[in-house]
């Protein structure tokens, strides 16, 4: 494909992504992530994945998009904003902002499929796959390589203009597009607000997250009982945690999302701690019918509530 055609297709892809509600779209050359190999290996050896044994699977796939899509040439990274200024009641337990509305997987995946159809109209038959937190792919690394931001000390991707309250998504395809320059400047500087604020000390020096200590891990991923050593450390979080993002200075640039599907259920923001403690399964099914909170199931959420209540 000649350079002019590559530029034209890449530009039209980014314009279409903008129309679909994605804030940023960047493209990186698909290649084996040799620089990440030892980092991932050490992270697993240290047991920072806790009981998330699935992280041990597909080691090669995590490093090489070419094993996800045959003859992959490009990795398109996109961001989708979920920041909201709406808050839970002061006298309430807390859930992460990303789970206020409908499950993001379905919302964003549908938009990615529309992007795929858009590309196929121009390119014909291509090998292409869409991913939203649903495959062994190092999404933050690819987003950084695509110029969308830098990986902060809390290991999240931070964008200078929008902070970090957004979902990441990818398209991997066997078409050579025009590549964006990688983001090379770390703007965290000497700031350690995220490290200092984490109540479980899950954020380690060197941009390393001990996932086995993260509040999100305890309240979502861990299927067994939450260790008693965490008593008094989960604050009021019962699903996920936003602490390291809430304290990040770059999130002063976050703008409220405009996705209707991410609007919280009317009952959610009215709930008090008493309401949570007395939560029944019928209410759980009504309020979280399409929410990511359903990942914990009713019994899992009640476990979290009981643990936090009795800290």
C-alpha positions as CSV (number, residue, x, y, z in Angstrom):
1,X,0.0,0.0,0.0
2,X,1.4,3.4,-1.0
3,X,2.1,6.0,1.8
4,X,-0.7,8.3,0.6
5,X,-3.3,5.5,0.8
6,X,-2.0,4.4,4.2
7,X,-2.4,8.0,5.5
8,X,-5.8,8.3,4.0
9,X,-7.1,5.1,5.6
10,X,-5.5,5.9,9.0
11,X,-7.0,9.3,9.0
12,X,-10.5,8.1,8.1
13,X,-10.2,5.4,10.8
14,X,-9.4,8.0,13.4
15,X,-12.2,10.3,12.2
16,X,-14.7,7.4,12.4
17,X,-13.5,6.4,15.9
18,X,-14.1,10.0,17.0
19,X,-17.7,9.8,15.6
20,X,-18.3,6.6,17.6
21,X,-17.3,8.3,20.8
22,X,-13.7,7.3,21.3
23,X,-11.6,10.2,22.6
24,X,-8.2,9.1,21.2
25,X,-7.0,6.7,18.6
26,X,-3.4,5.8,17.8
27,X,-1.6,3.2,15.7
28,X,1.5,1.2,16.4
29,X,3.5,-1.3,14.4
30,X,2.7,-4.9,15.5
31,X,5.8,-6.6,16.8
32,X,7.1,-8.9,19.5
33,X,7.4,-7.0,22.7
34,X,10.8,-8.1,23.7
35,X,11.3,-5.3,26.2
36,X,8.3,-6.5,28.2
37,X,9.3,-10.2,28.3
38,X,11.4,-10.1,31.5
39,X,9.0,-7.6,33.2
40,X,6.0,-9.9,32.7
41,X,8.1,-13.0,33.7
42,X,9.2,-11.4,36.9
43,X,5.7,-10.1,37.7
44,X,4.4,-13.6,37.5
45,X,7.3,-15.2,39.4
46,X,6.7,-12.7,42.3
47,X,3.1,-13.9,42.5
48,X,1.7,-10.4,41.9
49,X,-1.2,-11.9,40.0
50,X,-2.5,-13.7,43.2
51,X,-5.2,-16.2,42.5
52,X,-5.6,-14.9,38.9
53,X,-4.0,-18.0,37.5
54,X,-5.3,-17.2,34.0
55,X,-2.5,-14.5,33.9
56,X,0.0,-17.4,33.7
57,X,-1.6,-18.7,30.4
58,X,-0.8,-17.6,26.9
59,X,2.5,-16.0,27.8
60,X,3.6,-15.7,24.2
61,X,0.3,-14.3,23.1
62,X,0.6,-11.5,25.5
63,X,3.9,-10.4,23.9
64,X,3.1,-11.0,20.3
65,X,-0.1,-9.8,18.5
66,X,0.9,-11.9,15.5
67,X,-0.2,-14.9,17.5
68,X,-3.7,-13.4,18.0
69,X,-4.1,-12.3,14.3
70,X,-2.1,-14.1,11.6
71,X,0.4,-11.8,9.9
72,X,-0.6,-8.8,12.1
73,X,0.9,-5.5,11.0
74,X,-0.9,-2.9,13.0
75,X,-2.3,-2.5,16.5
76,X,-4.8,0.3,16.8
77,X,-5.3,1.6,20.4
78,X,-8.4,3.5,21.5
79,X,-9.6,5.2,24.6
80,X,-13.3,5.5,25.8
81,X,-14.0,7.9,28.6
82,X,-16.0,6.8,31.7
83,X,-15.3,9.7,34.1
84,X,-18.3,11.1,35.9
85,X,-18.7,13.8,38.5
86,X,-21.6,12.0,40.0
87,X,-20.8,10.4,43.4
88,X,-22.2,7.9,45.8
89,X,-23.9,9.1,49.0
90,X,-21.4,10.3,51.7
91,X,-22.9,7.6,53.9
92,X,-22.5,4.8,51.4
93,X,-20.1,2.1,50.5
94,X,-18.2,2.7,47.3
95,X,-18.0,1.1,43.9
96,X,-15.6,2.1,41.1
97,X,-16.9,4.8,38.6
98,X,-16.4,2.4,35.7
99,X,-19.2,0.2,37.1
100,X,-21.8,2.9,37.6
101,X,-23.5,2.2,34.3
102,X,-23.8,-0.7,31.9
103,X,-21.0,-3.2,31.4
104,X,-18.4,-1.5,29.2
105,X,-17.4,-4.7,27.4
106,X,-20.7,-4.8,25.4
107,X,-20.9,-1.1,24.7
108,X,-17.4,-0.7,23.4
109,X,-17.2,-4.0,21.5
110,X,-20.3,-3.0,19.5
111,X,-18.5,0.2,18.5
112,X,-15.3,-1.7,17.6
113,X,-17.4,-4.0,15.3
114,X,-18.7,-0.9,13.6
115,X,-15.1,0.3,13.1
116,X,-14.2,-3.1,11.6
117,X,-17.1,-2.9,9.1
118,X,-16.0,0.7,8.2
119,X,-12.5,-0.6,7.4
120,X,-13.7,-3.5,5.4
121,X,-15.8,-1.2,3.2
122,X,-12.5,0.3,2.1
123,X,-10.1,-2.6,2.3
124,X,-12.2,-5.6,1.5
125,X,-11.3,-8.8,3.2
126,X,-8.8,-8.3,6.0
127,X,-7.8,-10.3,9.1
128,X,-8.8,-8.2,12.1
129,X,-9.9,-8.8,15.7
130,X,-11.3,-6.4,18.3
131,X,-10.4,-6.6,22.0
132,X,-11.8,-4.9,25.1
133,X,-10.1,-6.2,28.2
134,X,-10.9,-9.7,26.8
135,X,-7.7,-11.2,25.5
136,X,-4.0,-11.7,26.5
137,X,-2.8,-8.4,25.1
138,X,-0.7,-5.8,27.0
139,X,-3.1,-2.9,26.2
140,X,-1.3,-0.2,28.2
141,X,2.0,-0.9,26.5
142,X,0.4,-0.7,23.1
143,X,-1.4,2.5,23.9
144,X,1.9,4.0,25.0
145,X,3.5,2.8,21.7
146,X,0.6,4.4,19.8
147,X,1.3,7.8,21.4
148,X,-1.8,8.0,23.6
149,X,0.0,8.6,26.9
150,X,2.5,7.2,29.4
151,X,2.2,4.4,31.9
152,X,2.1,6.1,35.3
153,X,3.5,4.9,38.7
154,X,0.1,3.3,39.4
155,X,0.6,1.3,36.1
156,X,-2.4,3.0,34.4
157,X,-2.1,4.8,31.1
158,X,-2.3,8.6,31.7
159,X,-3.1,11.1,29.0
160,X,-2.0,14.7,29.5
161,X,-5.3,16.1,28.3
162,X,-7.8,13.6,29.9
163,X,-6.1,11.8,32.8
164,X,-6.7,8.1,33.2
165,X,-10.5,7.5,33.7
166,X,-11.1,5.7,30.4
167,X,-11.3,2.2,29.0
168,X,-8.7,0.9,26.6
169,X,-9.6,-1.1,23.4
170,X,-7.6,-2.5,20.5
171,X,-7.9,-3.6,16.9
172,X,-5.2,-5.9,15.6
173,X,-5.1,-6.3,11.8
174,X,-3.0,-7.5,9.0
175,X,-2.9,-4.2,7.2
176,X,0.0,-1.7,7.4
177,X,-1.3,1.7,8.5
178,X,0.5,4.9,9.2
179,X,2.1,4.6,12.7
180,X,2.1,7.2,15.4
181,X,5.3,8.1,17.3
182,X,5.3,6.4,20.7
183,X,4.8,8.5,23.9
184,X,8.3,8.7,25.4
185,X,8.0,11.3,28.2
186,X,7.0,10.3,31.7
187,X,5.1,13.2,33.3
188,X,4.7,11.7,36.7
189,X,8.0,13.3,37.8
190,X,8.7,13.0,41.5
191,X,5.0,12.7,42.4
192,X,4.1,9.7,44.6
193,X,0.5,10.6,45.5
194,X,-0.9,7.2,44.1
195,X,1.8,5.2,46.0
196,X,1.2,7.1,49.3
197,X,-2.6,6.9,49.1
198,X,-3.0,3.2,48.4
199,X,-4.2,1.7,51.7
200,X,-3.0,-1.8,50.9
201,X,0.5,-0.7,49.6
202,X,-0.2,-2.5,46.3
203,X,1.7,0.1,44.2
204,X,5.4,-0.6,44.2
205,X,8.4,1.4,43.0
206,X,9.3,1.0,39.3
207,X,5.7,1.1,37.9
208,X,4.8,-2.3,39.4
209,X,1.4,-3.2,40.8
210,X,1.2,-6.1,43.3
211,X,-2.2,-7.2,42.0
212,X,-2.6,-9.6,44.9
213,X,-2.8,-6.6,47.3
214,X,-5.1,-4.4,45.2
215,X,-8.5,-3.6,46.5
216,X,-10.0,-4.3,43.1
217,X,-8.5,-7.8,43.3
218,X,-10.0,-8.5,46.7
219,X,-13.4,-7.2,45.8
220,X,-13.7,-8.6,42.2
221,X,-11.2,-11.3,41.3
222,X,-10.7,-13.1,44.6
223,X,-13.3,-15.9,45.0
224,X,-12.2,-17.1,48.4
225,X,-12.6,-15.1,51.7
226,X,-10.8,-11.8,51.9
227,X,-7.7,-12.2,54.2
228,X,-8.2,-10.9,57.7
229,X,-4.9,-9.1,57.2
230,X,-6.9,-6.6,55.1
231,X,-9.2,-5.6,57.9
232,X,-9.4,-1.8,58.1
233,X,-7.6,-1.4,54.8
234,X,-10.4,-1.6,52.2
235,X,-11.9,1.7,53.4
236,X,-15.5,1.7,52.1
237,X,-14.8,0.0,48.7
238,X,-17.0,-3.0,47.9
239,X,-16.4,-3.2,44.1
240,X,-13.2,-2.0,42.6
241,X,-11.3,1.0,43.8
242,X,-10.5,4.5,42.4
243,X,-8.1,5.8,45.0
244,X,-5.0,5.9,42.9
245,X,-6.9,7.7,40.2
246,X,-8.8,10.1,42.5
247,X,-5.5,11.4,43.9
248,X,-3.7,11.7,40.6
249,X,-3.1,15.3,39.7
250,X,-3.5,14.6,36.0
251,X,-7.2,13.7,36.5
252,X,-8.0,17.3,37.2
253,X,-8.2,17.3,33.3
254,X,-10.8,14.6,33.2
255,X,-14.1,15.6,31.5
256,X,-17.5,13.9,32.2
257,X,-18.3,11.2,29.7
258,X,-21.3,11.6,27.3
259,X,-22.2,7.9,27.0
260,X,-25.9,7.4,28.0
261,X,-25.2,3.7,28.7
262,X,-22.8,4.7,31.5
263,X,-25.3,6.7,33.4
264,X,-25.9,5.1,36.8
265,X,-29.1,3.4,37.7
266,X,-31.3,6.0,39.6
267,X,-31.4,3.9,42.7
268,X,-27.6,3.4,42.9
269,X,-26.6,6.9,43.9
270,X,-29.3,7.0,46.6
271,X,-28.1,4.0,48.4
272,X,-26.8,4.3,52.0
273,X,-24.7,1.9,54.0
274,X,-27.9,0.6,55.6
275,X,-29.4,-0.1,52.1
276,X,-26.2,-2.0,51.1
277,X,-26.2,-4.0,54.3
278,X,-29.9,-4.9,53.8
279,X,-29.5,-5.6,50.1
280,X,-31.6,-8.4,48.7
281,X,-31.0,-10.3,45.5
282,X,-34.1,-8.9,43.8
283,X,-32.7,-5.4,44.3
284,X,-29.2,-6.5,43.2
285,X,-30.7,-7.9,40.0
286,X,-32.6,-4.7,39.3
287,X,-29.9,-2.1,40.0
288,X,-27.1,-4.1,38.4
289,X,-29.0,-5.8,35.7
290,X,-26.5,-4.8,32.9
291,X,-23.6,-3.7,35.2
292,X,-20.1,-5.1,35.5
293,X,-20.9,-5.5,39.2
294,X,-22.7,-8.7,38.3
295,X,-19.2,-10.2,38.0
296,X,-19.1,-10.6,41.7
297,X,-22.6,-12.2,41.8
298,X,-24.9,-11.4,44.7
299,X,-23.1,-13.6,47.2
300,X,-19.7,-12.1,46.3
301,X,-21.0,-8.5,46.8
302,X,-22.5,-9.5,50.1
303,X,-19.2,-10.9,51.2
304,X,-17.5,-7.6,50.3
305,X,-20.2,-5.6,52.2
306,X,-19.9,-7.8,55.3
307,X,-16.1,-7.6,55.3
308,X,-16.0,-3.8,54.9
309,X,-18.8,-3.3,57.4
310,X,-17.0,-5.3,60.1
311,X,-13.5,-3.8,59.5
